[in-house]
C-alpha cells in the first residue's frame, strides 16, 4: 500500500492531469504524456462541485473504469477528489491517494470517514481559511498521512484568480512539520502564469505541485483557461527539476 512517506521519497512530488475527466481517449493520451515527462501521480475529477447547477458536474462513476485502465497501462498512481463519504469506498480500488477539495475542507463528517481509511490524502486549503483551520481539518484525518495543498486564497489582490500564499505554505511545513504541495493552476486562473507560480512554489520549498494539464486544453469542460498543454507541462518539468536540484 502507498503511504505518504513513499510518495515523498522522490521529491518533488508531481501530480498532473485534467481538472475533470472528459473522455477515455483524452485521459489515456494525457496520462501517457505526463508519465513520459516525469509525473508520478495522475489526477482527473469525476464528480465536480460547481458554483452553478447547470455547469458540467463531471462524468461520475463511469470514469472509474477509465482511471483503472490508466493505472494498469501506465503504472501511474491515481488521485481522485472525494465529494461525499460514500465515494471513499467507491474509489477503493482506483484511487491510491484520496483528495479533499477546498470546498470540503471543513466537511467534518467526510473528514472523519477519511480518517478511518489508511490511504494518504491531499487536503486543499479553503480559499478563506486560516492556517489553524487548515491544520485542524487535517488532524481529523491524521497528520501522519496528510499532504497539505496550498491552492491560493481570496484577498484584496485581484490580478489573478487567487493569491498563492507562500507564507502559509512555509508556516505549515516548518512550524507544523506537514508536507505541502502547491496548486498553481487554481491560484492563477490563466495558463500563461501557471509555470511561473509552480516554480515560485518549488523555489520557496514546496514538496511538489499539482497541475492541470491536457493533450488538448481547449476540449476541457472545466477550468479550460488554466489548463496547460502537455508540451508546456514538459517545459515546466525541466524548470522545476533545475530549481529543486539547486
Secondary structure per residue as TSV (DSSP state, phi and psi in degrees):
chain	resnum	aa	ss	phi	psi
A	1	X	-	360.0	140.1
A	2	X	-	-72.8	134.9
A	3	X	-	-118.0	168.9
A	4	X	H	-61.7	-39.8
A	5	X	H	-63.6	-38.4
A	6	X	H	-60.3	-44.3
A	7	X	H	-61.2	-34.7
A	8	X	T	-96.8	8.1
A	9	X	S	-64.7	-37.0
A	10	X	S	-117.0	82.1
A	11	X	S	-87.3	154.5
A	12	X	S	-77.9	143.3
A	13	X	E	-72.7	126.7
A	14	X	E	-121.7	120.4
A	15	X	E	-116.4	127.7
A	16	X	E	-145.9	154.8
A	17	X	E	148.9	175.9
A	18	X	-	-72.0	155.9
A	19	X	S	-59.3	-43.7
A	20	X	B	-134.7	139.2
A	21	X	-	-65.3	129.0
A	22	X	-	-106.4	-45.2
A	23	X	-	-155.1	159.3
A	24	X	H	-60.1	-44.5
A	25	X	H	-63.9	-44.3
A	26	X	H	-64.8	-40.1
A	27	X	H	-64.0	-46.6
A	28	X	H	-62.1	-46.2
A	29	X	H	-61.3	-43.5
A	30	X	H	-65.1	-43.0
A	31	X	H	-61.1	-44.7
A	32	X	H	-61.2	-39.0
A	33	X	H	-68.3	-48.0
A	34	X	H	-69.4	-30.0
A	35	X	H	-62.5	-46.1
A	36	X	H	-61.2	-30.9
A	37	X	T	-91.6	-1.1
A	38	X	T	111.5	2.5
A	39	X	-	-66.6	145.0
A	40	X	S	-100.0	-25.2
A	41	X	E	-132.3	139.2
A	42	X	E	-103.8	136.9
A	43	X	E	-121.7	141.9
A	44	X	-	-165.8	121.0
A	45	X	B	-74.3	138.6
A	46	X	S	-105.6	-36.7
A	47	X	S	-119.9	124.1
A	48	X	-	-114.8	127.2
A	49	X	-	-84.6	111.2
A	50	X	-	-114.6	149.3
A	51	X	S	-65.4	-39.9
A	52	X	S	-107.0	134.0
A	53	X	T	-66.8	-20.2
A	54	X	T	-90.1	2.6
A	55	X	S	-79.5	160.3
A	56	X	-	-58.4	125.9
A	57	X	-	-99.8	6.2
A	58	X	-	98.8	162.2
A	59	X	-	-79.4	-15.6
A	60	X	G	76.0	-151.5
A	61	X	G	-58.9	-31.0
A	62	X	G	-63.1	-22.2
A	63	X	H	-71.1	-14.9
A	64	X	H	-60.8	-39.1
A	65	X	H	-64.4	-37.8
A	66	X	H	-64.7	-43.9
A	67	X	H	-69.0	-35.6
A	68	X	H	-63.9	-39.2
A	69	X	H	-63.3	-40.0
A	70	X	H	-62.7	-45.7
A	71	X	H	-55.8	-46.4
A	72	X	H	-70.5	-37.4
A	73	X	H	-87.6	-29.8
A	74	X	H	-107.2	-23.3
A	75	X	-	81.1	2.1
A	76	X	-	-68.9	146.9
A	77	X	E	-75.2	160.5
A	78	X	E	-128.4	140.0
A	79	X	E	-124.9	138.1
A	80	X	E	-128.5	134.7
A	81	X	E	-74.3	131.9
A	82	X	-	-100.0	128.7
A	83	X	-	-99.9	-28.6
A	84	X	S	-148.2	168.6
A	85	X	H	-60.2	-35.5
A	86	X	H	-64.2	-29.5
A	87	X	H	-72.2	-19.1
A	88	X	H	-58.4	-45.7
A	89	X	H	-78.1	-32.1
A	90	X	H	-61.7	-33.9
A	91	X	T	-97.9	15.0
A	92	X	T	-55.9	-41.9
A	93	X	T	-85.6	-10.5
A	94	X	T	-106.6	-48.1
A	95	X	-	-92.3	113.7
A	96	X	S	-74.9	-26.9
A	97	X	E	-131.5	127.5
A	98	X	E	-82.2	163.8
A	99	X	E	-150.3	124.8
A	100	X	E	-108.2	121.3
A	101	X	-	-76.7	169.6
A	102	X	G	-61.8	-33.6
A	103	X	G	-69.7	-21.9
A	104	X	G	-107.2	12.0
A	105	X	T	-57.8	-31.1
A	106	X	T	-115.9	29.7
A	107	X	-	-84.6	85.4
A	108	X	H	-66.7	-31.5
A	109	X	H	-65.9	-37.8
A	110	X	H	-66.0	-43.4
A	111	X	H	-61.8	-39.5
A	112	X	H	-63.6	-41.9
A	113	X	H	-62.6	-44.4
A	114	X	H	-65.9	-31.9
A	115	X	H	-60.9	-21.9
A	116	X	T	-85.0	-7.5
A	117	X	S	-100.1	139.1
A	118	X	-	-78.8	-11.4
A	119	X	S	-69.1	148.5
A	120	X	-	-63.4	157.5
A	121	X	E	-140.7	137.8
A	122	X	E	-93.1	128.3
A	123	X	E	-117.2	109.9
A	124	X	E	-78.9	141.6
A	125	X	-	-74.8	134.7
A	126	X	-	-61.5	147.5
A	127	X	T	-77.1	-0.9
A	128	X	T	-132.3	24.3
A	129	X	-	-93.2	144.6
A	130	X	-	-80.4	166.9
A	131	X	H	-62.7	-39.7
A	132	X	H	-61.0	-42.0
A	133	X	H	-66.8	-40.2
A	134	X	H	-60.3	-49.9
A	135	X	H	-68.4	-33.5
A	136	X	H	-62.9	-42.2
A	137	X	H	-63.3	-40.3
A	138	X	H	-62.5	-35.9
A	139	X	H	-63.3	-31.9
A	140	X	H	-57.4	-33.2
A	141	X	H	-98.6	-15.3
A	142	X	-	109.4	109.5
A	143	X	T	-63.3	-19.0
A	144	X	T	-78.9	-9.5
A	145	X	T	-123.8	0.9
A	146	X	E	-92.1	137.2
A	147	X	E	-112.5	116.7
A	148	X	E	-76.0	150.0
A	149	X	E	-129.7	114.9
A	150	X	E	-85.1	116.3
A	151	X	-	-120.1	15.1
A	152	X	-	96.2	143.9
A	153	X	B	-122.3	162.3
A	154	X	-	-86.8	121.5
A	155	X	-	-133.1	-172.8
A	156	X	S	-71.7	-17.1
A	157	X	-	-77.3	127.0
A	158	X	-	-125.3	21.7
A	159	X	S	-67.8	-30.3
A	160	X	S	-129.3	-175.7
A	161	X	S	-62.2	-46.9
A	162	X	S	-139.0	179.5
A	163	X	B	-112.3	121.1
A	164	X	-	-70.6	115.2
A	165	X	-	-94.0	83.6
A	166	X	H	-69.5	-24.7
A	167	X	H	-58.8	-48.1
A	168	X	H	-64.5	-40.2
A	169	X	H	-58.5	-44.3
A	170	X	H	-68.0	-40.0
A	171	X	I	-65.2	-46.0
A	172	X	I	-61.4	-40.3
A	173	X	I	-74.7	-46.7
A	174	X	I	-91.4	-35.7
A	175	X	I	-83.8	-31.4
A	176	X	T	-110.2	-10.5
A	177	X	-	71.6	25.3
A	178	X	-	-106.4	132.4
A	179	X	-	-64.4	146.3
A	180	X	E	-134.7	133.1
A	181	X	E	-111.5	163.4
A	182	X	E	-117.4	149.7
A	183	X	-	-113.3	94.2
A	184	X	H	-74.2	-19.6
A	185	X	H	-68.9	-49.9
A	186	X	H	-72.7	-33.0
A	187	X	H	-72.7	-30.9
A	188	X	H	-78.6	-52.9
A	189	X	-	76.1	2.3
A	190	X	S	-149.0	135.0
A	191	X	H	-68.8	-25.5
A	192	X	H	-71.0	-14.0
A	193	X	H	-105.1	-6.9
A	194	X	H	-60.5	-46.4
A	195	X	H	-62.8	-41.4
A	196	X	H	-62.8	-44.6
A	197	X	H	-70.1	-36.0
A	198	X	H	-61.9	-45.0
A	199	X	H	-65.9	-37.4
A	200	X	H	-62.1	-41.8
A	201	X	H	-63.7	-44.9
A	202	X	H	-65.0	-42.1
A	203	X	H	-63.1	-31.9
A	204	X	H	-79.9	-11.5
A	205	X	T	116.4	10.1
A	206	X	-	-61.0	149.8
A	207	X	S	-82.1	-7.9
A	208	X	E	171.3	-172.8
A	209	X	E	-138.9	155.0
A	210	X	E	-125.7	119.9
A	211	X	E	-126.8	139.0
A	212	X	E	-87.9	119.6
A	213	X	E	-145.7	154.0
A	214	X	E	-154.6	154.7
A	215	X	T	-66.7	-22.1
A	216	X	T	-145.1	84.7
A	217	X	G	-55.9	-28.9
A	218	X	G	-70.7	-14.9
A	219	X	G	-90.6	-6.0
A	220	X	-	-66.4	138.1
A	221	X	S	-93.4	-11.6
A	222	X	S	-132.5	132.9
A	223	X	S	55.9	40.8
A	224	X	G	-58.2	-42.9
A	225	X	G	-68.3	-20.6
A	226	X	G	-106.8	5.7
A	227	X	-	-89.3	123.0
A	228	X	E	-90.6	156.6
A	229	X	E	-73.2	160.1
A	230	X	H	-66.6	-26.9
A	231	X	H	-64.4	-45.3
A	232	X	H	-68.2	-31.3
A	233	X	H	-62.8	-40.2
A	234	X	H	-62.4	-40.5
A	235	X	H	-63.9	-42.2
A	236	X	H	-62.4	-40.8
A	237	X	H	-59.3	-43.2
A	238	X	H	-61.5	-39.6
A	239	X	H	-66.9	-45.9
A	240	X	H	-71.0	-32.6
A	241	X	H	-67.1	-37.4
A	242	X	H	-63.7	-43.1
A	243	X	H	-65.0	-44.7
A	244	X	H	-66.4	-30.3
A	245	X	H	-83.9	-8.0
A	246	X	-	-89.5	360.0
